[in-house]
């Protein structure tokens, strides 16, 4: 009798768990490295790793507006391969800055700011 119950329950249990196992295999592993998709959105609050200051990133259509702790506003546009480039807006000249988007070991979005003659700055997602 016990063998019969085991033979009936084992395939039933396997059948019921199969969708859960397949779904778990299809999801990406958080913090697995690589670049996050910029199209998923970078909006949010970031922390400057050097000063502890905060930066806010806002979505503007297909572009982004970065506002740092000193209220400096710089618009950025996607330039391909996980990078953003600053651009001038409303007649205001923007500094030449590029942003590289990556993830740290904990899966948080990291923004590396590079400008000519200035050391790189790193901002990490606060969420």
N, C-alpha and C positions, 0 to 999 in steps of 0.2 A: 504494500500500500504506500509506504514512504517513497519507494522508487517511482511509483506512478505519479505521485504528487510532485516530486522533484522534476520529473520529465515534463510535466505540464507547466509548472511554474517557471522553470528556467527560460524556455522560449518566450513566454509571456512577459517576463521581466525584461529580457533582452529587447523585445519589441517595444516596450514602453519607454525604455531608457535611450533607445537609438536616436530619437530627435534631439534630446538634450545633449548627448555626446557630440553629434554633428554640429549643433549650434555653437558649442564651446570651442570646437576646432576652427570654426570660421572666423571667430573674433580675433582681432589683433591683440598681441600681448602688450599691455601698457609698459612704457619705459624700455621698449625693445630697441631703442636707438633709431637712427634715421631721422629724416626731416618730417615734421608734421605738415599736413596739407594746409597751405595758406588759404585755400578756398573754404576750409572748415571754420575759419575765423580766428583772428588773433585778438579780438576785442577783449578787454579786461584790464586788470590792475597788475603791474609788474613792479618788482623790487630791484633797485640798483644794488648790485653785489658789493660795490666799493663804498658807497655812501649810506646805504640803507634807505635812501629816498624812494619815493613812489613815482611811477609813470602810468598814465592812463592811455589806453589805445582804443580808439573809436573807429567804427566802420563808416566810410563815406562812399556809398555805392560800391564800386569795385576797388576803391583805394582805402587807405587808413590814415587817420590823424593821430599823431603821437604828441602827448602833452606831458612834459617832464615836470619835476618837482619845483622848478623855477617858472612854471607856466609858459615855457617856450613851446610854441606849436609848430610842428613840422609835418607836412603831408608826405606820404610815401605811396608808391605804386609798385605792384608786382612786376618784377623784371625777369622772371624765369629762374629755374633751378633753386628754389627755396630762398630767393633773395628779393628784397625790396630796395628801391632807390628813392631818394628824396626828390621832390619837384617843386617848382615855383607855383604859387597859387594866388590869385587876386592881386597880381602885381607885386607881391612880396617875394623877394629873392630867398630861396631856401639854400642852406649850406649843402655842400656835396657830401652826403652821407649814404652809406649802404648798410642794410640790415640783413644779416644771415639768420635764418630761422632753424633751430635744432631742438633737440630734447635732451634733458639731463638724465642721469641714472634713475631718478625717481619718476620719470615720465613727464615732468613739467616742461613747458615751452620755454626755451632760452632764446633771447634776442641778443645778437652780438652786433654792436654799432661800430662801424669803421668810418673814419674821416681822415683826409690827408693831414699828416703832421700831428695827429692826436692818438694816444694809446687807445686800443679797443675798449669799449665799455660793455658790460654784460648786465642784462636785465632778466630776471627769472619770474615766471608767472606766480602770482601770489596765491592762486587757487589750486 
